[in-house]
Amino acid sequence: MAEIHVERVNDHFEVRVSEPGSESTHRVASDRPDLAEGYDSPEAFIEACFAFLLEREPKESILGTFDVSVISRYFPDFEETIAG
């Protein structure tokens, strides 16, 4: 199981995804505060976004830099799932 670590850095988040023997890092922005409603913090929302992605693809397939608004381009059920 992957471990997700999220840290806010100025206007974006640095996300580190660790698995035994390997790690990936990602720079993530979020211009969709409406999707984050109901989460305890922006960091918890970003962690949930990564949990969603990791259920569907390996960490190596996740873009290195992106805004969460692009996730629904690749996974049409993202907004419904993440808000639910």
N, C-alpha and C positions, 0 to 999 in steps of 0.2 A: 504494500500500500504506500502510495506517495505521501510525503509530508509537504504541506504548503505553508510557506512563511511569507507574510505580506507586511511591507513597511511603506509608510507614506513618505515620499520625498518631494517636497515642494508641491507641484501641481500634478504629480503622477504617483504611481505605486511601483515599487520594485518587488517582484514576486520571485521567490526561489522555490523550485519544486525539486525535492530530493527523494531519491530511491536508493536502495543499497547499491553502491558502486557508481552512481551517476547523479548529476545535478544539472538543471537548466535554470536560466534566469530570464526574466521577462520585464519589460517596461510597459506599464499599462495605465491608460487614462480612462476616465469615465465621464462622459458628457450626458449621461442618462440618470440623473438623481431620482427620477420617478421609479426606475427599476429597483433602486436601493431602499425604497420605503419598506419598513418592516424588519430591516436588519439592524442589529445592535450598533453597528458602526460601518463606516465606508470600507474598512479593512475586512470586516466579516462578509460584506457583499462581494468584494473582489475574491475572497477565498471561495465563496459559493460559486462564483463564475468559473474559477479554475477547477473546482470539484466537478462541475457540469462538463467542462471540456475534457477532463481526464477520464470521465466515464465513456467518452466517445472516441478519443484518440490518444496516442502516446504523447508524453510531454515534449518529445523532439519534434512533433508536428505542430505544436502551438507556436504561433508567430512570436518573434522576439520583441516586437514593439507593436502595440495596437490599442485601439479604443474599444471598450466593451460593446459599443453599438454595432461593430462589425460582426460580432458572433452570430447574430441572427441571419446574416448572409450565407453562412456556412451551415447553420443549424436552425431551420425555421421555427422549431419548437422552443428556442432559447427563452424568449421573453415570457411566454406562458409558463414555462417550467420554473424560471428563476423568480418570478413574481408570486408563484403559487405556494 
